[in-house]
């Protein structure tokens, strides 16, 4: 997920940036068979298991409280001219384990910092996947409470803002897929750009409705298992959710009500791969889930936190599920314009039988960082991809509808210095 924030700094030449971290982090991790981990308080023992399990750790210690990243060349900031600094935090590379039986987990922040360039659309930064609850919408702006951060984001709207997934005409939506359709309380997915102007403006390029997803019964999560029962880890909870005791990091067995609605946040008709039934769930998919709440009560049971770190999964029955973009890193394997394959995935995928994916690009694909077009891709190089993970029909090699590719320049000449305080 890309988080976007702004601040004012004095004009001048800057040689680096200091990043500050808390003393501990909460993590939900996959623990392979034969492994045993602890955060110093909670244990996750899978030494006798035969399959991967998911455990939550509430107190993984952060090894360094501050990081100072030195730029390879000083960045000059001129009064009245915005610049962007992109901080990439490698979550997988930051998690370390030391000792044995059980190994103690720690978090040593690993980052890459780059100066962003103004894109061809004139934006400093493009945010393609903010999902949250509409707090306010008027003729010129929309304010959404970001489900991931619980912070409001206000963006300009106008004739250049497209609306999708509002296909049903109602009293408040007289014409399908128009700006009159989104309403306060709706869960929406917004794409917006950060302008290269002073003052900086957020300009919404699209507002995508989420069919069947409500702020009271919905949550955002990541699919972490598909067999024998699909499992989802909660990653964000929309403002206004009323499900009792739901929280980030919890694990749920996922069931589906008869006639459950399957959709995607872009309202896309996929030409390769499918997302239309429970059999199309793929490890790593980001989804919005709406819990079925018939007259007999919501079909939702929170997990049982016993023993600590290895809670018995809760259960949730969905009457709607929507596919959101997933962010993946990996090395390009083969290139055949406009498509390519990727391998070198992290252990979350490879330890669960997914060794790569088949990506398709097109006019819907944007490029950023060190990559400006498809021809900039080089086989063997690692990039960061955003898009929709889809069932290809071939186990271990899902399809990927690629909406963005980001190339992070190698930090040559840059250095990270860590300190504890």
Phi, psi and omega in degrees: 000140178260123176253138187236128177215160182232155175204163178259137176227161179287148176296148179150184179260127182248132183264348181186185181219140177257131178247134181246136181238156175288175184280341181208156179230155175261127182227143170248121189231155172270131182244116184286161176303137180090356183257156181213118185232158175217154171258011183100340179236308181257140179250152171227099186257111178239029185293331180257003181282165178242352179226163178292139174239162180251130180229150177252135176238128186264345189223047176288119185291140176269120187294326181229134182274338179223145172235134174249114181260122181265124180291147177296327174224140179305144177259122181268125179253123181256140180304131176084000181241111180292146171228158178242139175241121184256120180252116178256116180260119180273097184295316182295314181290341182277340183275122182239157176225132180231150180080185181220158169044066355264156175286140182269126179278142172216162184240109177253101188305127177243119187229156167235128182244129178226157173271124180286152177253154176292126182284173180296339178272003179085003181266148172285318183218141172245126178252118190254355190211057174265119180246132180187188184262132179292121177267324182202143175213128177230191186297332188242346183217157171230136177244124182239135173274109182299122182297330183282325185247347183063024179250146179283141174234123181250127181231148176288145174232156181182203185296337180273359180268121178268151178237130178229167177065016169248073188269343184265126178284128180226183179297329180260359181225072186295328176235125184303144173057049174233168185293347177282348187282312180299137182232158176303133182097344178291147170268120184231161172244123188243138169250136180211158177247147176263118189290156174266055183227167176235115003285157180293139178240144170261124183239115182288127176265331178208149173234113182254121175289161181239091187304125177084355181263125180246153179291336182280326186244003186261155170209160180254142182202178178237132177289122183245355175201149179239341179221152352288338176236131177302141178230144182228137174260131180288126179247341180197150180233120182298148174301134181100357180294135182244007177294129186292126170069018176284144181204157178298137180095348180285153181248134180229135165289134188249121175245169183228134176287158177300132179077017180304139183273128174250131181210181174224156190290346179260357184062034189271142167264108185282137177269335175234132179082160184223154170214086187220354182202168179304333180289350180267003177292137182230138177307130177097352178294136170268133187220156165256131182241133173248123183283131178293129180229073176291183184297340180277355180117159183294136180272077190207127178229120180295157177292159177257115187277069179204118001283164179303138179086340181233054183299141171295126184303146170282187178222145179217132175257122185264136169257355175205142176216133183237136181275128176251162176298148176247143176259129184225146170242148180177170183265134174297132181261298178233148180239128176214084188314131010264016185243168180201169174240156182229138169229197182068033178286163180283173189294338176304321179275308188295326179286353177243023170087005178257110185261347180182181175216160180254115187256141172244138176240169179185201181296340181278354184267130176251158183232144181207175185070227181278001182246123181247347181198167184302321184293349177283344181291140180234128178304134181097340179276149178265134178227174179245130189237142173236136180169189186260120174280130187228153175289122180265348187090353179245109180303138177087354181216074180292161172275158183219115178272101195273113181264338179206142173236128179242128176255119179267115179302142176300137185283046179297130180086343177270154180216150176249128175243129183252146176217157179240138178211000000 
